[in-house]
């Protein structure tokens, strides 16, 4: 719906699939218009982006008010939400929103993503020199944190898996398992009877292979 020709009336056009959604969209549209008067970035946002941005701010406020310390897992959906907002307007000058999104990324334990957001904030310029130096120091720290995490993951992947218990036993016995034809057989021989003096000794470990059994039979 649009204003009539020559009219000073101001109209807002919203659409929805039902009445409840229509009222909700209208409320966001009115708030976007109010804030957009003083903030060109908000004025330029599509209604869907503005709504997602406001929801992200509200979610962040809820985490900050929580009596218990918020976890990285709780910040992760918020990080994804903020990145979706920023990526929806790649040519916009987000300014302080970069700082907000970067802090969320840090709390979600995504140091590299946080560093990139701070770098985009610096690239926009219009920043005091002391603020710029503070961000550059922070960016360097975040890159180091990423390098440490990457090195730890690489080291964990290169570490050989622990030997199976059977492998440990065979190593102690200096037995090397061969092909299936020479498959090692291990059995535990223990006491047959308490009344049998012959088997009262401690259990013994017997290791034989198929080749030995074949030679015994011959």
C-alpha positions as a LaTeX table, in Angstrom:
\begin{tabular}{lrrr}
\hline
Residue & $x$ (\AA) & $y$ (\AA) & $z$ (\AA) \\
\hline
Unk1 & 0.00 & 0.00 & 0.00 \\
Unk2 & 1.40 & 3.43 & $-0.94$ \\
Unk3 & 0.50 & 7.03 & $-0.03$ \\
Unk4 & $-1.90$ & 8.86 & $-2.26$ \\
Unk5 & $-0.53$ & 11.34 & $-4.78$ \\
Unk6 & 0.14 & 14.73 & $-3.18$ \\
Unk7 & $-0.49$ & 13.37 & 0.31 \\
Unk8 & 1.81 & 14.07 & 3.28 \\
Unk9 & 0.86 & 10.75 & 4.83 \\
Unk10 & 3.61 & 8.21 & 5.53 \\
Unk11 & 2.87 & 4.61 & 4.77 \\
Unk12 & 4.59 & 1.37 & 5.61 \\
Unk13 & 4.18 & $-1.62$ & 3.37 \\
Unk14 & 4.36 & $-5.00$ & 5.09 \\
Unk15 & 3.20 & $-8.46$ & 4.12 \\
Unk16 & 2.56 & $-11.67$ & 6.02 \\
Unk17 & 0.82 & $-15.01$ & 5.72 \\
Unk18 & $-1.49$ & $-14.38$ & 8.71 \\
Unk19 & $-2.74$ & $-11.57$ & 10.95 \\
Unk20 & $-0.36$ & $-12.30$ & 13.83 \\
Unk21 & 2.64 & $-12.22$ & 11.54 \\
Unk22 & 1.35 & $-9.04$ & 9.92 \\
Unk23 & 1.18 & $-7.24$ & 13.26 \\
Unk24 & 4.65 & $-8.44$ & 14.22 \\
Unk25 & 6.16 & $-7.33$ & 10.91 \\
Unk26 & 4.48 & $-3.96$ & 11.23 \\
Unk27 & 5.99 & $-3.49$ & 14.69 \\
Unk28 & 9.49 & $-4.22$ & 13.37 \\
Unk29 & 8.92 & $-1.91$ & 10.39 \\
Unk30 & 7.88 & 0.96 & 12.68 \\
Unk31 & 10.92 & 0.40 & 14.90 \\
Unk32 & 13.21 & 0.26 & 11.90 \\
Unk33 & 11.84 & 3.57 & 10.64 \\
Unk34 & 12.29 & 5.17 & 14.07 \\
Unk35 & 15.90 & 4.03 & 14.43 \\
Unk36 & 16.74 & 4.68 & 10.80 \\
Unk37 & 16.16 & 8.40 & 11.24 \\
Unk38 & 19.41 & 8.66 & 13.20 \\
Unk39 & 21.25 & 5.64 & 11.76 \\
Unk40 & 21.70 & 5.37 & 7.97 \\
Unk41 & 22.85 & 1.76 & 8.31 \\
Unk42 & 19.57 & 0.68 & 9.89 \\
Unk43 & 17.63 & 2.76 & 7.37 \\
Unk44 & 19.33 & 0.84 & 4.55 \\
Unk45 & 18.64 & $-2.59$ & 6.05 \\
Unk46 & 15.96 & $-4.78$ & 4.50 \\
Unk47 & 13.26 & $-5.52$ & 7.05 \\
Unk48 & 14.34 & $-9.17$ & 7.37 \\
Unk49 & 17.96 & $-8.13$ & 8.09 \\
Unk50 & 16.85 & $-5.55$ & 10.64 \\
Unk51 & 14.70 & $-8.10$ & 12.39 \\
Unk52 & 17.55 & $-10.61$ & 12.54 \\
Unk53 & 19.88 & $-7.90$ & 13.84 \\
Unk54 & 17.49 & $-6.90$ & 16.63 \\
Unk55 & 16.96 & $-10.53$ & 17.62 \\
Unk56 & 20.74 & $-11.03$ & 17.81 \\
Unk57 & 21.12 & $-7.99$ & 20.06 \\
Unk58 & 18.31 & $-9.26$ & 22.30 \\
Unk59 & 19.88 & $-12.74$ & 22.48 \\
Unk60 & 23.24 & $-11.23$ & 23.43 \\
Unk61 & 21.60 & $-9.17$ & 26.16 \\
Unk62 & 19.86 & $-12.28$ & 27.50 \\
Unk63 & 23.20 & $-14.13$ & 27.73 \\
Unk64 & 24.78 & $-11.19$ & 29.54 \\
Unk65 & 21.95 & $-11.13$ & 32.08 \\
Unk66 & 22.22 & $-14.84$ & 32.76 \\
Unk67 & 23.22 & $-15.70$ & 36.34 \\
Unk68 & 25.37 & $-18.55$ & 35.07 \\
Unk69 & 28.39 & $-17.97$ & 32.85 \\
Unk70 & 27.44 & $-18.43$ & 29.22 \\
Unk71 & 29.30 & $-21.19$ & 27.38 \\
Unk72 & 30.96 & $-21.20$ & 23.97 \\
Unk73 & 28.16 & $-23.43$ & 22.70 \\
Unk74 & 25.58 & $-20.80$ & 23.71 \\
Unk75 & 27.44 & $-18.05$ & 21.87 \\
Unk76 & 27.91 & $-20.09$ & 18.69 \\
Unk77 & 24.31 & $-19.68$ & 17.34 \\
Unk78 & 24.58 & $-15.96$ & 18.07 \\
Unk79 & 27.87 & $-15.77$ & 16.14 \\
Unk80 & 26.27 & $-17.49$ & 13.15 \\
Unk81 & 23.29 & $-15.13$ & 13.36 \\
Unk82 & 25.48 & $-12.01$ & 13.39 \\
Unk83 & 27.60 & $-13.23$ & 10.49 \\
Unk84 & 24.40 & $-13.78$ & 8.48 \\
Unk85 & 23.36 & $-10.21$ & 9.21 \\
Unk86 & 26.72 & $-8.75$ & 8.11 \\
Unk87 & 27.03 & $-10.95$ & 5.03 \\
Unk88 & 23.54 & $-9.94$ & 3.88 \\
Unk89 & 24.90 & $-6.41$ & 3.19 \\
Unk90 & 28.55 & $-6.90$ & 2.15 \\
Unk91 & 28.95 & $-3.33$ & 0.90 \\
Unk92 & 27.57 & $-1.66$ & 4.03 \\
Unk93 & 29.74 & 0.21 & 6.51 \\
Unk94 & 29.01 & $-1.68$ & 9.70 \\
Unk95 & 31.33 & 0.28 & 11.97 \\
Unk96 & 30.75 & $-0.63$ & 15.63 \\
Unk97 & 28.65 & $-3.65$ & 14.60 \\
Unk98 & 31.93 & $-5.31$ & 13.58 \\
Unk99 & 33.19 & $-4.84$ & 17.12 \\
Unk100 & 30.01 & $-6.36$ & 18.54 \\
Unk101 & 30.17 & $-9.36$ & 16.19 \\
Unk102 & 33.90 & $-9.86$ & 16.86 \\
Unk103 & 33.37 & $-10.02$ & 20.62 \\
Unk104 & 30.68 & $-12.64$ & 20.10 \\
Unk105 & 33.05 & $-14.64$ & 17.88 \\
Unk106 & 35.71 & $-14.51$ & 20.61 \\
Unk107 & 33.29 & $-15.82$ & 23.21 \\
Unk108 & 32.27 & $-18.60$ & 20.84 \\
Unk109 & 35.97 & $-19.54$ & 20.56 \\
Unk110 & 36.37 & $-18.53$ & 16.91 \\
Unk111 & 39.53 & $-16.38$ & 17.14 \\
Unk112 & 40.19 & $-16.28$ & 13.39 \\
Unk113 & 36.65 & $-15.08$ & 12.64 \\
Unk114 & 36.98 & $-12.41$ & 15.35 \\
Unk115 & 40.31 & $-11.22$ & 13.89 \\
Unk116 & 38.78 & $-10.90$ & 10.42 \\
Unk117 & 35.91 & $-8.81$ & 11.79 \\
Unk118 & 38.32 & $-6.46$ & 13.59 \\
Unk119 & 40.33 & $-6.17$ & 10.36 \\
Unk120 & 37.20 & $-5.22$ & 8.42 \\
Unk121 & 36.43 & $-2.62$ & 11.07 \\
Unk122 & 39.91 & $-1.10$ & 10.70 \\
Unk123 & 39.63 & $-1.13$ & 6.91 \\
Unk124 & 36.65 & 1.19 & 7.08 \\
Unk125 & 38.84 & 3.91 & 8.61 \\
Unk126 & 37.32 & 6.77 & 10.63 \\
Unk127 & 38.91 & 5.41 & 13.80 \\
Unk128 & 41.03 & 7.11 & 16.48 \\
Unk129 & 44.70 & 6.12 & 16.41 \\
Unk130 & 44.66 & 4.62 & 19.91 \\
Unk131 & 41.61 & 2.49 & 19.06 \\
Unk132 & 43.35 & 1.28 & 15.91 \\
Unk133 & 46.51 & 0.29 & 17.80 \\
Unk134 & 44.42 & $-1.56$ & 20.40 \\
Unk135 & 42.65 & $-3.52$ & 17.69 \\
Unk136 & 45.91 & $-4.35$ & 15.89 \\
Unk137 & 47.31 & $-5.78$ & 19.12 \\
Unk138 & 44.14 & $-7.78$ & 19.65 \\
Unk139 & 44.24 & $-9.09$ & 16.09 \\
Unk140 & 47.84 & $-10.29$ & 16.55 \\
Unk141 & 46.85 & $-12.13$ & 19.76 \\
Unk142 & 43.91 & $-13.79$ & 18.01 \\
Unk143 & 46.10 & $-14.97$ & 15.12 \\
Unk144 & 48.54 & $-16.49$ & 17.63 \\
Unk145 & 45.67 & $-18.26$ & 19.38 \\
Unk146 & 44.55 & $-19.69$ & 16.04 \\
Unk147 & 48.08 & $-20.91$ & 15.25 \\
Unk148 & 48.38 & $-22.62$ & 18.64 \\
Unk149 & 45.02 & $-24.35$ & 18.18 \\
Unk150 & 45.92 & $-25.44$ & 14.64 \\
Unk151 & 49.27 & $-26.83$ & 15.80 \\
Unk152 & 47.60 & $-28.75$ & 18.63 \\
Unk153 & 45.11 & $-30.32$ & 16.22 \\
Unk154 & 47.89 & $-31.29$ & 13.81 \\
Unk155 & 49.93 & $-32.82$ & 16.64 \\
Unk156 & 46.94 & $-34.81$ & 17.85 \\
Unk157 & 46.35 & $-36.21$ & 14.36 \\
Unk158 & 50.01 & $-37.22$ & 13.94 \\
Unk159 & 50.22 & $-39.00$ & 17.30 \\
Unk160 & 50.04 & $-42.78$ & 16.75 \\
Unk161 & 47.16 & $-44.59$ & 18.34 \\
Unk162 & 48.01 & $-46.56$ & 21.51 \\
Unk163 & 48.82 & $-50.21$ & 20.95 \\
Unk164 & 46.12 & $-52.75$ & 21.67 \\
Unk165 & 46.61 & $-54.86$ & 24.83 \\
Unk166 & 47.36 & $-57.95$ & 22.74 \\
Unk167 & 50.09 & $-56.08$ & 20.89 \\
Unk168 & 51.70 & $-55.17$ & 24.21 \\
Unk169 & 51.71 & $-58.83$ & 25.27 \\
Unk170 & 53.23 & $-59.96$ & 22.00 \\
Unk171 & 55.92 & $-57.29$ & 22.23 \\
Unk172 & 56.92 & $-58.49$ & 25.69 \\
Unk173 & 57.14 & $-62.04$ & 24.37 \\
Unk174 & 59.13 & $-60.91$ & 21.31 \\
Unk175 & 56.48 & $-62.50$ & 19.12 \\
Unk176 & 55.67 & $-60.92$ & 15.77 \\
Unk177 & 52.34 & $-61.97$ & 14.27 \\
Unk178 & 52.75 & $-63.14$ & 10.72 \\
Unk179 & 50.24 & $-63.82$ & 7.92 \\
Unk180 & 47.06 & $-65.70$ & 8.59 \\
Unk181 & 48.86 & $-68.97$ & 7.89 \\
Unk182 & 51.15 & $-68.26$ & 10.84 \\
Unk183 & 48.50 & $-66.69$ & 13.06 \\
Unk184 & 49.56 & $-66.52$ & 16.70 \\
Unk185 & 47.46 & $-68.29$ & 19.22 \\
Unk186 & 47.54 & $-67.26$ & 22.86 \\
Unk187 & 45.97 & $-69.23$ & 25.66 \\
Unk188 & 46.09 & $-69.01$ & 29.42 \\
Unk189 & 46.82 & $-72.22$ & 31.31 \\
Unk190 & 45.75 & $-72.12$ & 34.94 \\
Unk191 & 45.22 & $-74.53$ & 37.82 \\
Unk192 & 42.94 & $-77.41$ & 36.84 \\
Unk193 & 42.10 & $-78.42$ & 40.36 \\
Unk194 & 42.97 & $-77.39$ & 43.86 \\
Unk195 & 43.59 & $-81.06$ & 44.63 \\
Unk196 & 45.94 & $-81.53$ & 41.73 \\
Unk197 & 49.40 & $-80.64$ & 43.04 \\
Unk198 & 50.73 & $-80.51$ & 39.51 \\
Unk199 & 48.57 & $-77.47$ & 38.58 \\
Unk200 & 48.94 & $-75.43$ & 41.75 \\
Unk201 & 51.67 & $-73.29$ & 40.25 \\
Unk202 & 50.94 & $-69.76$ & 38.97 \\
Unk203 & 49.17 & $-69.49$ & 35.61 \\
Unk204 & 51.46 & $-69.61$ & 32.60 \\
Unk205 & 51.16 & $-67.89$ & 29.21 \\
Unk206 & 51.53 & $-70.27$ & 26.28 \\
Unk207 & 52.19 & $-68.84$ & 22.83 \\
Unk208 & 52.20 & $-71.16$ & 19.88 \\
Unk209 & 51.60 & $-70.74$ & 16.20 \\
Unk210 & 50.10 & $-72.92$ & 13.57 \\
Unk211 & 53.44 & $-73.86$ & 12.09 \\
Unk212 & 54.55 & $-75.30$ & 15.46 \\
Unk213 & 51.33 & $-77.26$ & 15.74 \\
Unk214 & 51.82 & $-78.68$ & 12.28 \\
Unk215 & 55.38 & $-79.74$ & 13.13 \\
Unk216 & 54.15 & $-81.36$ & 16.38 \\
Unk217 & 51.59 & $-83.38$ & 14.46 \\
Unk218 & 54.24 & $-84.54$ & 12.00 \\
\hline
\end{tabular}
